[in-house]
Amino acid sequence: MEKYISHSPEETTEIAERFAKRLKSGDTVLYTGEMGAGKTHFTKGIAKHFGIDEEVTSPTFALVNEYIGKPSVFHFDLFRIETYDDLYAIGFFDYLDRDGILAVEWSENIEGLADNLESVYFVDIKKLDENSREITVSRKES
């Protein structure tokens, strides 16, 4: 387990960019953290590491934003997703077969999601104050 303290959204993005060096196609990053914690800023850093220069935004209404790169980054928001049927309906599991990394906000809404995925990293972001965040990164044990 690794812990980082970020003092700004830009620093959160930089931490994520360094973290992304270990990611490869087929990996899933499951985020936990309250609204406004910095999950999308973390995804910006992942996308930046893989040379994706388009604007990364929260997929709240789209449910998934696709950022095409080598590998691509598929950014999910499960805030309004409650069941595995919902996951299948939005094509979540189809993305596992594509050349990419899944970055999943509100992963805690689907109980046991990590148990059904192969290569998983957990990123928990806690607000310490208006600008500071504690970021905890861990890996699913095989």
C-alpha positions, -999 to +999 in steps of 0.1 A: +000+000+000+012+035-009+001+068+005+005+102-010-006+137+001-016+161-027-020+198-020-037+207-054-056+192-083-024+196-104-004+176-078-031+149-078-027+147-116+011+145-112+008+116-087-015+098-110+009+103-140+037+086-119+014+059-108+003+051-144+039+040-153+030+006-138-003+002-157-008-019-188-037-028-211-062-049-192-057-032-159-086-017-139-083+012-115-112+012-090-117+046-073-134+053-040-138+088-026-165+114-020-178+138-046-151+163-056-123+143-040-102+143-072-110+110-090-113+128-124-080+146-118-064+113-111-077+099-144-063+130-162-029+120-149-033+084-162-044+097-196-015+121-197+010+094-191-003+075-221+000+105-244-037+113-245-040+150-248-078+155-251-096+170-222-105+145-196-139+152-180-162+134-156-184+108-173-213+115-149-240+117-176-223+097-204-214+068-179-182+062-199-158+085-217-133+069-241-099+083-245-081+066-274-044+060-270-018+033-266-035+019-246-068+036-244-084+048-212-120+040-206-133+063-178-165+050-161-188+067-136-209+041-117-227+067-095-261+057-108-253+021-115-265-003-088-265-039-101-245-062-123-275-061-147-268-024-150-231-030-157-240-054-185-265-030-199-239-002-203-214-027-218-189-025-189-176-060-193-172-056-231-145-030-224-124-056-206-118-072-241-106-039-256-070-027-257-073-003-227-073+005-190-106+010-171-107+039-147-139+034-126-154+061-103-179+051-076-168+014-078-181+009-043-216+010-057-212-025-071-205-049-043-177-074-051-168-058-084-131-063-079-137-101-073-149-103-109-119-086-125-084-098-131-058-071-127-071-044-102-056-014-085-075+004-058-072+042-055-089+058-025-089+096-023-099+114+009-104+151+013-082+165+041-092+201+035-103+223+006-072+216-015-054+187+002-060+150-004-047+117+010-044+092-019-040+056-010-030+031-038-031-007-034-033-037-056-057-066-055-039-097-043-041-127-067 
